[in-house]
């Protein structure tokens, strides 16, 4: 009887040798290289004013998160859209199930192979970005930086598996691959762009901000704490309310939770002194945050991504093991 690891080995070999996988890795490798070049140019332009960045994570975090927020979902969707429907169309699924292999073994092997392939692709893309940043900026990451980057790669894999699970579920219920491709891409566009725009529009309509850039704040004296001004405090409260509404709506997307996880994991320090505790110009100081504190802050978002991934896998598993294959 064929076991899950045998299926996973074959599926993994087919994935990494496929043109789709190689093309995605090459394209995103080039994009990561361009991101490193952007970081380097930005740093060199600021040498005269602020000098080279003093922290490795501070230098590469923004580009790494931005690139991975696009790379991970696309990789997951690309591997999942034809996981089942593609084999149905080719007729290979029926031939495979004739062999001494259980359906649950087959789908478990497919998910394991996808996990390994996504892990490999994420590792390659991350190493290109991190290695290029080390060479370009000449900043050596500390042990804590390395641990945070490893955690970030782990959660990037989870994020990609979330979209793989969604795409694989759609592939399981779709009769043709084109259907799962269209729906998966539409969901990605909605999660990535549409919902954030809609959230901003709803927040703007619910909490309009009366203060406009360039408007003079009455009652504000030079040297006074900016947050002590009643008008400024009211404006800040409006901004907080708008942000809360936007985040509440965005929280229905996996992208939001990945971004929050990345912010917590890659943020080695946090601002303190916000509000009345800030200095006279409204500026704040910072304090270091441990890796465990970052994980403690990110655990609700980690739980959501894990739940969605598990839910889509279970749904695909139950549906595939019960559906008729023709």
Phi and psi in degrees as GROMACS dihedral restraints (atoms count N, CA, C in turn):
[ dihedral_restraints ]
;  ai    aj    ak    al  type     phi  dphi    fc
    3     4     5     6     1   -72.1    20    10
    4     5     6     7     1   132.7    20    10
    6     7     8     9     1   -99.7    20    10
    7     8     9    10     1   175.4    20    10
    9    10    11    12     1   -62.4    20    10
   10    11    12    13     1   -37.8    20    10
   12    13    14    15     1   -70.4    20    10
   13    14    15    16     1   -31.2    20    10
   15    16    17    18     1   -66.3    20    10
   16    17    18    19     1   -43.9    20    10
   18    19    20    21     1   -63.0    20    10
   19    20    21    22     1   -44.6    20    10
   21    22    23    24     1   -62.5    20    10
   22    23    24    25     1   -39.6    20    10
   24    25    26    27     1   -62.0    20    10
   25    26    27    28     1   -44.7    20    10
   27    28    29    30     1   -66.8    20    10
   28    29    30    31     1   -44.8    20    10
   30    31    32    33     1   -63.6    20    10
   31    32    33    34     1   -42.0    20    10
   33    34    35    36     1   -62.8    20    10
   34    35    36    37     1   -42.3    20    10
   36    37    38    39     1   -62.7    20    10
   37    38    39    40     1   -41.4    20    10
   39    40    41    42     1   -65.4    20    10
   40    41    42    43     1   -37.7    20    10
   42    43    44    45     1   -67.6    20    10
   43    44    45    46     1   -52.3    20    10
   45    46    47    48     1   -71.0    20    10
   46    47    48    49     1   -20.9    20    10
   48    49    50    51     1   -90.2    20    10
   49    50    51    52     1    -8.2    20    10
   51    52    53    54     1   -75.8    20    10
   52    53    54    55     1   150.9    20    10
   54    55    56    57     1   -65.5    20    10
   55    56    57    58     1   -32.8    20    10
   57    58    59    60     1   -62.2    20    10
   58    59    60    61     1   -47.7    20    10
   60    61    62    63     1   -63.8    20    10
   61    62    63    64     1   -47.3    20    10
   63    64    65    66     1   -62.2    20    10
   64    65    66    67     1   -40.6    20    10
   66    67    68    69     1   -64.0    20    10
   67    68    69    70     1   -44.1    20    10
   69    70    71    72     1   -62.7    20    10
   70    71    72    73     1   -43.9    20    10
   72    73    74    75     1   -64.5    20    10
   73    74    75    76     1   -42.5    20    10
   75    76    77    78     1   -65.3    20    10
   76    77    78    79     1   -46.8    20    10
   78    79    80    81     1   -61.1    20    10
   79    80    81    82     1   -47.5    20    10
   81    82    83    84     1   -74.2    20    10
   82    83    84    85     1   -24.9    20    10
   84    85    86    87     1   -64.0    20    10
   85    86    87    88     1   -41.6    20    10
   87    88    89    90     1   -66.8    20    10
   88    89    90    91     1   -38.8    20    10
   90    91    92    93     1   -64.2    20    10
   91    92    93    94     1   -41.7    20    10
   93    94    95    96     1   -62.0    20    10
   94    95    96    97     1   -39.2    20    10
   96    97    98    99     1   -62.7    20    10
   97    98    99   100     1   -42.1    20    10
   99   100   101   102     1   -63.3    20    10
  100   101   102   103     1   -37.2    20    10
  102   103   104   105     1   -65.2    20    10
  103   104   105   106     1   -39.8    20    10
  105   106   107   108     1   -63.3    20    10
  106   107   108   109     1   -42.3    20    10
  108   109   110   111     1   -61.7    20    10
  109   110   111   112     1   -38.0    20    10
  111   112   113   114     1   -64.6    20    10
  112   113   114   115     1   -42.9    20    10
  114   115   116   117     1   -61.2    20    10
  115   116   117   118     1   -43.3    20    10
  117   118   119   120     1   -64.2    20    10
  118   119   120   121     1   -45.8    20    10
  120   121   122   123     1   -63.3    20    10
  121   122   123   124     1   -40.9    20    10
  123   124   125   126     1   -62.5    20    10
  124   125   126   127     1   -41.0    20    10
  126   127   128   129     1   -67.6    20    10
  127   128   129   130     1   -43.7    20    10
  129   130   131   132     1   -67.6    20    10
  130   131   132   133     1   -31.9    20    10
  132   133   134   135     1   -69.4    20    10
  133   134   135   136     1   -24.1    20    10
  135   136   137   138     1   -97.5    20    10
  136   137   138   139     1     3.5    20    10
  138   139   140   141     1   -59.2    20    10
  139   140   141   142     1   -42.4    20    10
  141   142   143   144     1   -67.9    20    10
  142   143   144   145     1   -24.2    20    10
  144   145   146   147     1   -99.8    20    10
  145   146   147   148     1   -48.6    20    10
  147   148   149   150     1  -122.9    20    10
  148   149   150   151     1    -5.9    20    10
  150   151   152   153     1    79.8    20    10
  151   152   153   154     1   175.8    20    10
  153   154   155   156     1   -68.6    20    10
  154   155   156   157     1   151.9    20    10
  156   157   158   159     1   -57.0    20    10
  157   158   159   160     1   143.8    20    10
  159   160   161   162     1   -92.6    20    10
  160   161   162   163     1   -15.6    20    10
  162   163   164   165     1  -123.0    20    10
  163   164   165   166     1   139.7    20    10
  165   166   167   168     1   -67.2    20    10
  166   167   168   169     1   -48.7    20    10
  168   169   170   171     1   -61.1    20    10
  169   170   171   172     1   -39.3    20    10
  171   172   173   174     1   -61.8    20    10
  172   173   174   175     1   -28.3    20    10
  174   175   176   177     1   -80.1    20    10
  175   176   177   178     1   -39.2    20    10
  177   178   179   180     1  -109.3    20    10
  178   179   180   181     1   -11.8    20    10
  180   181   182   183     1   -59.3    20    10
  181   182   183   184     1   -46.7    20    10
  183   184   185   186     1   -61.0    20    10
  184   185   186   187     1   -49.9    20    10
  186   187   188   189     1   -66.9    20    10
  187   188   189   190     1   -36.8    20    10
  189   190   191   192     1   -65.6    20    10
  190   191   192   193     1   -45.0    20    10
  192   193   194   195     1   -66.1    20    10
  193   194   195   196     1   -43.5    20    10
  195   196   197   198     1   -61.7    20    10
  196   197   198   199     1   -48.3    20    10
  198   199   200   201     1   -65.4    20    10
  199   200   201   202     1   -42.8    20    10
  201   202   203   204     1   -69.6    20    10
  202   203   204   205     1   -29.2    20    10
  204   205   206   207     1   -65.5    20    10
  205   206   207   208     1   -22.5    20    10
  207   208   209   210     1   -96.7    20    10
  208   209   210   211     1   -40.9    20    10
  210   211   212   213     1   -64.9    20    10
  211   212   213   214     1   -47.0    20    10
  213   214   215   216     1   -62.0    20    10
  214   215   216   217     1   -49.3    20    10
  216   217   218   219     1   -63.8    20    10
  217   218   219   220     1   -40.2    20    10
  219   220   221   222     1   -64.7    20    10
  220   221   222   223     1   -40.8    20    10
  222   223   224   225     1   -63.2    20    10
  223   224   225   226     1   -44.8    20    10
  225   226   227   228     1   -62.2    20    10
  226   227   228   229     1   -43.3    20    10
  228   229   230   231     1   -67.1    20    10
  229   230   231   232     1   -42.5    20    10
  231   232   233   234     1   -61.0    20    10
  232   233   234   235     1   -35.4    20    10
  234   235   236   237     1   -84.4    20    10
  235   236   237   238     1   -22.2    20    10
  237   238   239   240     1   -98.9    20    10
  238   239   240   241     1   -20.1    20    10
  240   241   242   243     1   -66.1    20    10
  241   242   243   244     1   -25.7    20    10
  243   244   245   246     1  -120.2    20    10
  244   245   246   247     1    22.2    20    10
  246   247   248   249     1   -58.1    20    10
  247   248   249   250     1   -41.1    20    10
  249   250   251   252     1  -113.7    20    10
  250   251   252   253     1   -47.8    20    10
  252   253   254   255     1   -63.3    20    10
  253   254   255   256     1   -33.4    20    10
  255   256   257   258     1   -63.8    20    10
  256   257   258   259     1   -40.6    20    10
  258   259   260   261     1   -72.5    20    10
  259   260   261   262     1   -30.5    20    10
  261   262   263   264     1   -63.6    20    10
  262   263   264   265     1   -44.7    20    10
  264   265   266   267     1   -65.8    20    10
  265   266   267   268     1   -37.9    20    10
  267   268   269   270     1   -77.5    20    10
  268   269   270   271     1   -16.7    20    10
  270   271   272   273     1    83.3    20    10
  271   272   273   274     1     3.5    20    10
  273   274   275   276     1   -78.0    20    10
  274   275   276   277     1   -23.6    20    10
  276   277   278   279     1   -66.5    20    10
  277   278   279   280     1   -42.6    20    10
  279   280   281   282     1   -65.1    20    10
  280   281   282   283     1   -39.8    20    10
  282   283   284   285     1   -67.5    20    10
  283   284   285   286     1   -36.1    20    10
  285   286   287   288     1   -66.5    20    10
  286   287   288   289     1   -42.3    20    10
  288   289   290   291     1   -72.1    20    10
  289   290   291   292     1   -15.7    20    10
  291   292   293   294     1   -70.2    20    10
  292   293   294   295     1   -27.2    20    10
  294   295   296   297     1   -70.9    20    10
  295   296   297   298     1   165.0    20    10
  297   298   299   300     1   -72.3    20    10
  298   299   300   301     1    75.5    20    10
  300   301   302   303     1  -145.5    20    10
  301   302   303   304     1   134.3    20    10
  303   304   305   306     1   -81.6    20    10
  304   305   306   307     1   153.7    20    10
  306   307   308   309     1   -64.4    20    10
  307   308   309   310     1   -40.2    20    10
  309   310   311   312     1   -65.5    20    10
  310   311   312   313     1   -32.4    20    10
  312   313   314   315     1   -64.5    20    10
  313   314   315   316     1   -40.5    20    10
  315   316   317   318     1   -64.8    20    10
  316   317   318   319     1   -49.8    20    10
  318   319   320   321     1   -72.2    20    10
  319   320   321   322     1   -34.2    20    10
  321   322   323   324     1   -63.3    20    10
  322   323   324   325     1   -39.9    20    10
  324   325   326   327     1   -65.1    20    10
  325   326   327   328     1   -36.7    20    10
  327   328   329   330     1   -65.2    20    10
  328   329   330   331     1   -43.4    20    10
  330   331   332   333     1   -66.7    20    10
  331   332   333   334     1   -38.9    20    10
  333   334   335   336     1   -65.7    20    10
  334   335   336   337     1   -41.7    20    10
  336   337   338   339     1   -63.6    20    10
  337   338   339   340     1   -40.9    20    10
  339   340   341   342     1   -63.9    20    10
  340   341   342   343     1   -40.0    20    10
  342   343   344   345     1   -60.9    20    10
  343   344   345   346     1   -43.8    20    10
  345   346   347   348     1   -67.0    20    10
  346   347   348   349     1   -41.4    20    10
  348   349   350   351     1   -67.1    20    10
  349   350   351   352     1   -42.4    20    10
  351   352   353   354     1   -65.5    20    10
  352   353   354   355     1   -38.1    20    10
  354   355   356   357     1   -62.5    20    10
  355   356   357   358     1   -42.7    20    10
  357   358   359   360     1   -63.7    20    10
  358   359   360   361     1   -46.1    20    10
  360   361   362   363     1   -64.8    20    10
  361   362   363   364     1   -41.3    20    10
  363   364   365   366     1   -64.5    20    10
  364   365   366   367     1   -40.1    20    10
  366   367   368   369     1   -62.6    20    10
  367   368   369   370     1   -45.2    20    10
  369   370   371   372     1   -63.0    20    10
  370   371   372   373     1   -48.0    20    10
  372   373   374   375     1   -62.8    20    10
  373   374   375   376     1   -41.0    20    10
  375   376   377   378     1   -68.4    20    10
  376   377   378   379     1   -41.2    20    10
  378   379   380   381     1   -64.7    20    10
  379   380   381   382     1   -35.3    20    10
  381   382   383   384     1   -62.1    20    10
  382   383   384   385     1   -45.9    20    10
  384   385   386   387     1   -68.1    20    10
  385   386   387   388     1   -47.6    20    10
  387   388   389   390     1   -69.7    20    10
  388   389   390   391     1   -46.6    20    10
  390   391   392   393     1   -63.0    20    10
  391   392   393   394     1   -41.7    20    10
  393   394   395   396     1   -63.8    20    10
  394   395   396   397     1   -37.7    20    10
  396   397   398   399     1   -67.3    20    10
  397   398   399   400     1   -38.8    20    10
  399   400   401   402     1   -62.1    20    10
  400   401   402   403     1   -44.8    20    10
  402   403   404   405     1   -69.6    20    10
  403   404   405   406     1   -39.7    20    10
  405   406   407   408     1   -75.0    20    10
  406   407   408   409     1   -41.9    20    10
  408   409   410   411     1   -94.2    20    10
  409   410   411   412     1   -19.3    20    10
  411   412   413   414     1    69.7    20    10
  412   413   414   415     1    26.7    20    10
  414   415   416   417     1  -108.3    20    10
  415   416   417   418     1   123.1    20    10
  417   418   419   420     1   -88.9    20    10
  418   419   420   421     1   124.0    20    10
  420   421   422   423     1   -66.3    20    10
  421   422   423   424     1   143.3    20    10
  423   424   425   426     1   -80.2    20    10
  424   425   426   427     1   174.3    20    10
  426   427   428   429     1   -60.8    20    10
  427   428   429   430     1   -39.8    20    10
  429   430   431   432     1   -66.1    20    10
  430   431   432   433     1   -38.8    20    10
  432   433   434   435     1   -59.7    20    10
  433   434   435   436     1   -44.3    20    10
  435   436   437   438     1   -62.9    20    10
  436   437   438   439     1   -43.1    20    10
  438   439   440   441     1   -64.1    20    10
  439   440   441   442     1   -40.2    20    10
  441   442   443   444     1   -67.6    20    10
  442   443   444   445     1   -39.0    20    10
  444   445   446   447     1   -67.2    20    10
  445   446   447   448     1   -37.6    20    10
  447   448   449   450     1   -64.8    20    10
  448   449   450   451     1   -40.6    20    10
  450   451   452   453     1   -64.5    20    10
  451   452   453   454     1   -40.2    20    10
  453   454   455   456     1   -61.5    20    10
  454   455   456   457     1   -43.0    20    10
  456   457   458   459     1   -63.7    20    10
  457   458   459   460     1   -39.1    20    10
  459   460   461   462     1   -60.7    20    10
  460   461   462   463     1   -45.3    20    10
  462   463   464   465     1   -76.2    20    10
  463   464   465   466     1   -23.1    20    10
  465   466   467   468     1   -66.7    20    10
  466   467   468   469     1   -38.8    20    10
  468   469   470   471     1   -64.2    20    10
  469   470   471   472     1   -41.9    20    10
  471   472   473   474     1   -61.4    20    10
  472   473   474   475     1   -41.2    20    10
  474   475   476   477     1   -62.9    20    10
  475   476   477   478     1   -44.0    20    10
  477   478   479   480     1   -65.4    20    10
  478   479   480   481     1   -38.4    20    10
  480   481   482   483     1   -67.0    20    10
  481   482   483   484     1   -28.9    20    10
  483   484   485   486     1   -61.1    20    10
  484   485   486   487     1   -46.9    20    10
  486   487   488   489     1   -73.2    20    10
  487   488   489   490     1   -31.7    20    10
  489   490   491   492     1   -62.8    20    10
  490   491   492   493     1   -42.6    20    10
  492   493   494   495     1   -61.5    20    10
  493   494   495   496     1   -42.2    20    10
  495   496   497   498     1   -63.0    20    10
  496   497   498   499     1   -46.8    20    10
  498   499   500   501     1   -65.9    20    10
  499   500   501   502     1   -39.5    20    10
  501   502   503   504     1   -66.1    20    10
  502   503   504   505     1   -37.8    20    10
  504   505   506   507     1   -64.1    20    10
  505   506   507   508     1   -43.9    20    10
  507   508   509   510     1   -64.9    20    10
  508   509   510   511     1   -35.2    20    10
  510   511   512   513     1   -67.0    20    10
  511   512   513   514     1   -32.8    20    10
  513   514   515   516     1   -70.5    20    10
  514   515   516   517     1   -38.1    20    10
  516   517   518   519     1   -89.2    20    10
  517   518   519   520     1   -11.7    20    10
  519   520   521   522     1   -91.7    20    10
  520   521   522   523     1   144.6    20    10
  522   523   524   525     1   -80.7    20    10
  523   524   525   526     1   -28.8    20    10
  525   526   527   528     1  -128.9    20    10
  526   527   528   529     1   151.4    20    10
  528   529   530   531     1   -65.5    20    10
  529   530   531   532     1   -34.6    20    10
  531   532   533   534     1   -59.5    20    10
  532   533   534   535     1   -34.8    20    10
  534   535   536   537     1   -65.3    20    10
  535   536   537   538     1   -46.9    20    10
  537   538   539   540     1   -67.1    20    10
  538   539   540   541     1   -33.7    20    10
  540   541   542   543     1   -63.7    20    10
  541   542   543   544     1   -48.9    20    10
  543   544   545   546     1   -62.3    20    10
  544   545   546   547     1   -46.6    20    10
  546   547   548   549     1   -67.4    20    10
  547   548   549   550     1   -40.4    20    10
  549   550   551   552     1   -63.5    20    10
  550   551   552   553     1   -44.7    20    10
  552   553   554   555     1   -65.3    20    10
  553   554   555   556     1   -40.3    20    10
  555   556   557   558     1   -61.3    20    10
  556   557   558   559     1   -43.2    20    10
  558   559   560   561     1   -63.3    20    10
  559   560   561   562     1   -40.9    20    10
  561   562   563   564     1   -61.6    20    10
  562   563   564   565     1   -43.9    20    10
  564   565   566   567     1   -63.3    20    10
  565   566   567   568     1   -42.5    20    10
  567   568   569   570     1   -63.9    20    10
  568   569   570   571     1   -47.4    20    10
  570   571   572   573     1   -65.3    20    10
  571   572   573   574     1   -37.4    20    10
  573   574   575   576     1   -84.4    20    10
  574   575   576   577     1   -39.1    20    10
  576   577   578   579     1  -119.1    20    10
  577   578   579   580     1   -51.2    20    10
  579   580   581   582     1   -65.0    20    10
  580   581   582   583     1   -49.6    20    10
  582   583   584   585     1   -63.5    20    10
  583   584   585   586     1   -38.5    20    10
  585   586   587   588     1   -64.8    20    10
  586   587   588   589     1   -37.9    20    10
  588   589   590   591     1   -67.6    20    10
  589   590   591   592     1   -45.5    20    10
  591   592   593   594     1   -61.7    20    10
  592   593   594   595     1   -40.8    20    10
  594   595   596   597     1   -61.5    20    10
  595   596   597   598     1   -41.5    20    10
  597   598   599   600     1   -65.3    20    10
  598   599   600   601     1   -39.9    20    10
  600   601   602   603     1   -66.3    20    10
  601   602   603   604     1   -43.0    20    10
  603   604   605   606     1   -64.5    20    10
  604   605   606   607     1   -43.7    20    10
  606   607   608   609     1   -63.1    20    10
  607   608   609   610     1   -39.2    20    10
  609   610   611   612     1   -66.1    20    10
  610   611   612   613     1   -37.0    20    10
  612   613   614   615     1   -75.1    20    10
  613   614   615   616     1   -32.3    20    10
  615   616   617   618     1   -80.8    20    10
  616   617   618   619     1   -36.4    20    10
  618   619   620   621     1  -131.1    20    10
  619   620   621   622     1    80.9    20    10
  621   622   623   624     1   -69.3    20    10
  622   623   624   625     1   137.7    20    10
  624   625   626   627     1   -94.3    20    10
  625   626   627   628     1   118.3    20    10
  627   628   629   630     1   -76.1    20    10
  628   629   630   631     1   -27.3    20    10
  630   631   632   633     1   -77.0    20    10
  631   632   633   634     1   131.4    20    10
  633   634   635   636     1  -112.6    20    10
  634   635   636   637     1   148.8    20    10
  636   637   638   639     1   -57.2    20    10
  637   638   639   640     1   136.0    20    10
  639   640   641   642     1    91.0    20    10
  640   641   642   643     1   -10.4    20    10
  642   643   644   645     1   -75.1    20    10
  643   644   645   646     1   134.1    20    10
  645   646   647   648     1   -76.0    20    10
  646   647   648   649     1   138.1    20    10
  648   649   650   651     1   -92.2    20    10
  649   650   651   652     1   115.2    20    10
  651   652   653   654     1   -70.0    20    10
  652   653   654   655     1   141.3    20    10
  654   655   656   657     1    85.1    20    10
  655   656   657   658     1     3.7    20    10
  657   658   659   660     1   -94.8    20    10
  658   659   660   661     1   125.6    20    10
  660   661   662   663     1  -107.3    20    10
  661   662   663   664     1   144.3    20    10
  663   664   665   666     1   -57.4    20    10
  664   665   666   667     1   136.7    20    10
  666   667   668   669     1    87.6    20    10
  667   668   669   670     1    -8.3    20    10
  669   670   671   672     1   -81.3    20    10
  670   671   672   673     1   145.8    20    10
  672   673   674   675     1   -60.0    20    10
  673   674   675   676     1   122.1    20    10
  675   676   677   678     1   -60.4    20    10
  676   677   678   679     1   -35.5    20    10
  678   679   680   681     1   -75.5    20    10
  679   680   681   682     1    -9.3    20    10
  681   682   683   684     1   -82.1    20    10
  682   683   684   685     1   -15.8    20    10
  684   685   686   687     1   -70.2    20    10
  685   686   687   688     1   128.9    20    10
  687   688   689   690     1   -58.1    20    10
  688   689   690   691     1   -40.6    20    10
  690   691   692   693     1   -68.1    20    10
  691   692   693   694     1   -41.5    20    10
  693   694   695   696     1   -65.7    20    10
  694   695   696   697     1   -40.2    20    10
  696   697   698   699     1   -61.2    20    10
  697   698   699   700     1   -39.2    20    10
  699   700   701   702     1   -66.1    20    10
  700   701   702   703     1   -40.1    20    10
  702   703   704   705     1   -65.5    20    10
  703   704   705   706     1   -41.4    20    10
  705   706   707   708     1   -62.9    20    10
  706   707   708   709     1   -37.6    20    10
  708   709   710   711     1   -65.9    20    10
  709   710   711   712     1   -38.3    20    10
  711   712   713   714     1   -63.1    20    10
  712   713   714   715     1   -40.9    20    10
  714   715   716   717     1   -64.8    20    10
  715   716   717   718     1   -41.2    20    10
  717   718   719   720     1   -62.8    20    10
  718   719   720   721     1   -42.6    20    10
  720   721   722   723     1   -64.1    20    10
  721   722   723   724     1   -42.6    20    10
  723   724   725   726     1   -64.1    20    10
  724   725   726   727     1   -42.1    20    10
  726   727   728   729     1   -62.8    20    10
  727   728   729   730     1   -40.3    20    10
  729   730   731   732     1   -63.7    20    10
  730   731   732   733     1   -41.0    20    10
  732   733   734   735     1   -65.3    20    10
  733   734   735   736     1   -45.2    20    10
  735   736   737   738     1   -60.8    20    10
  736   737   738   739     1   -45.0    20    10
  738   739   740   741     1   -67.5    20    10
  739   740   741   742     1   -34.6    20    10
  741   742   743   744     1   -63.2    20    10
  742   743   744   745     1   -42.0    20    10
  744   745   746   747     1   -72.1    20    10
  745   746   747   748     1   -42.7    20    10
  747   748   749   750     1   -63.3    20    10
  748   749   750   751     1   -23.9    20    10
  750   751   752   753     1   -67.5    20    10
  751   752   753   754     1    -8.1    20    10
  753   754   755   756     1   -80.8    20    10
  754   755   756   757     1    -5.8    20    10
  756   757   758   759     1  -103.7    20    10
  757   758   759   760     1   145.5    20    10
  759   760   761   762     1   -62.9    20    10
  760   761   762   763     1   -31.2    20    10
  762   763   764   765     1   -59.7    20    10
  763   764   765   766     1   -40.6    20    10
  765   766   767   768     1   -61.8    20    10
  766   767   768   769     1   -44.9    20    10
  768   769   770   771     1   -68.9    20    10
  769   770   771   772     1   -36.0    20    10
  771   772   773   774     1   -65.3    20    10
  772   773   774   775     1   -42.3    20    10
  774   775   776   777     1   -62.5    20    10
  775   776   777   778     1   -40.7    20    10
  777   778   779   780     1   -65.3    20    10
  778   779   780   781     1   -42.0    20    10
  780   781   782   783     1   -60.5    20    10
  781   782   783   784     1   -45.7    20    10
  783   784   785   786     1   -62.0    20    10
  784   785   786   787     1   -40.1    20    10
  786   787   788   789     1   -62.1    20    10
  787   788   789   790     1   -44.2    20    10
  789   790   791   792     1   -68.5    20    10
  790   791   792   793     1   -44.4    20    10
  792   793   794   795     1   -69.9    20    10
  793   794   795   796     1   -41.8    20    10
  795   796   797   798     1   -89.7    20    10
  796   797   798   799     1    -2.3    20    10
  798   799   800   801     1   -94.4    20    10
  799   800   801   802     1   107.2    20    10
  801   802   803   804     1   -86.3    20    10
  802   803   804   805     1    -5.6    20    10
  804   805   806   807     1  -149.9    20    10
  805   806   807   808     1   158.5    20    10
  807   808   809   810     1  -130.5    20    10
  808   809   810   811     1   155.3    20    10
  810   811   812   813     1   -74.6    20    10
  811   812   813   814     1   142.7    20    10
  813   814   815   816     1  -130.0    20    10
  814   815   816   817     1   162.7    20    10
  816   817   818   819     1    84.0    20    10
  817   818   819   820     1    20.0    20    10
  819   820   821   822     1   -70.4    20    10
  820   821   822   823     1   138.9    20    10
  822   823   824   825     1    89.7    20    10
  823   824   825   826     1  -139.4    20    10
  825   826   827   828     1   -59.4    20    10
  826   827   828   829     1   -22.2    20    10
  828   829   830   831     1   -80.9    20    10
  829   830   831   832     1    -6.5    20    10
  831   832   833   834     1   -72.8    20    10
  832   833   834   835     1   166.6    20    10
  834   835   836   837     1   -76.7    20    10
  835   836   837   838     1  -176.3    20    10
  837   838   839   840     1   -64.3    20    10
  838   839   840   841     1   -20.1    20    10
  840   841   842   843     1  -101.9    20    10
  841   842   843   844     1     7.9    20    10
  843   844   845   846     1    82.6    20    10
  844   845   846   847     1     6.9    20    10
  846   847   848   849     1   -81.3    20    10
  847   848   849   850     1   159.7    20    10
  849   850   851   852     1  -125.9    20    10
  850   851   852   853     1   161.2    20    10
  852   853   854   855     1  -102.6    20    10
  853   854   855   856     1   174.5    20    10
  855   856   857   858     1  -128.0    20    10
  856   857   858   859     1   161.6    20    10
  858   859   860   861     1  -136.7    20    10
  859   860   861   862     1   152.5    20    10
  861   862   863   864     1   -71.6    20    10
  862   863   864   865     1   147.3    20    10
  864   865   866   867     1  -122.3    20    10
  865   866   867   868     1   129.4    20    10
  867   868   869   870     1   -75.9    20    10
  868   869   870   871     1   164.7    20    10
  870   871   872   873     1   -62.8    20    10
  871   872   873   874     1   -39.6    20    10
  873   874   875   876     1   -65.6    20    10
  874   875   876   877     1   -37.2    20    10
  876   877   878   879     1   -64.1    20    10
  877   878   879   880     1   -40.5    20    10
  879   880   881   882     1   -63.0    20    10
  880   881   882   883     1   -43.3    20    10
  882   883   884   885     1   -65.2    20    10
  883   884   885   886     1   -38.0    20    10
  885   886   887   888     1   -62.6    20    10
  886   887   888   889     1   -36.4    20    10
  888   889   890   891     1   -73.9    20    10
  889   890   891   892     1   -31.4    20    10
  891   892   893   894     1   -91.2    20    10
  892   893   894   895     1    -6.4    20    10
  894   895   896   897     1   -60.9    20    10
  895   896   897   898     1   -34.6    20    10
  897   898   899   900     1   -62.4    20    10
  898   899   900   901     1   -39.9    20    10
  900   901   902   903     1   -69.5    20    10
  901   902   903   904     1   -37.6    20    10
  903   904   905   906     1   -62.1    20    10
  904   905   906   907     1   -41.1    20    10
  906   907   908   909     1   -63.5    20    10
  907   908   909   910     1   -39.9    20    10
  909   910   911   912     1   -64.4    20    10
  910   911   912   913     1   -47.9    20    10
  912   913   914   915     1   -62.4    20    10
  913   914   915   916     1   -40.8    20    10
  915   916   917   918     1   -63.6    20    10
  916   917   918   919     1   -41.5    20    10
  918   919   920   921     1   -64.3    20    10
  919   920   921   922     1   -45.6    20    10
  921   922   923   924     1   -63.7    20    10
  922   923   924   925     1   -43.2    20    10
  924   925   926   927     1   -61.8    20    10
  925   926   927   928     1   -46.5    20    10
  927   928   929   930     1   -64.4    20    10
  928   929   930   931     1   -40.3    20    10
  930   931   932   933     1   -63.6    20    10
  931   932   933   934     1   -45.5    20    10
  933   934   935   936     1   -66.6    20    10
  934   935   936   937     1   -36.2    20    10
  936   937   938   939     1   -65.5    20    10
  937   938   939   940     1   -46.3    20    10
  939   940   941   942     1   -62.7    20    10
  940   941   942   943     1   -41.9    20    10
  942   943   944   945     1   -63.6    20    10
  943   944   945   946     1   -43.2    20    10
  945   946   947   948     1   -64.4    20    10
  946   947   948   949     1   -41.5    20    10
  948   949   950   951     1   -61.1    20    10
  949   950   951   952     1   -50.2    20    10
  951   952   953   954     1   -65.0    20    10
  952   953   954   955     1   -40.9    20    10
  954   955   956   957     1   -69.2    20    10
  955   956   957   958     1   -43.1    20    10
  957   958   959   960     1   -67.5    20    10
  958   959   960   961     1   -38.7    20    10
  960   961   962   963     1   -72.5    20    10
  961   962   963   964     1   -11.3    20    10
  963   964   965   966     1  -114.1    20    10
  964   965   966   967     1   -13.4    20    10
  966   967   968   969     1   -84.1    20    10
  967   968   969   970     1   156.1    20    10
  969   970   971   972     1   -86.4    20    10
  970   971   972   973     1   132.8    20    10
  972   973   974   975     1  -104.8    20    10
  973   974   975   976     1   124.0    20    10
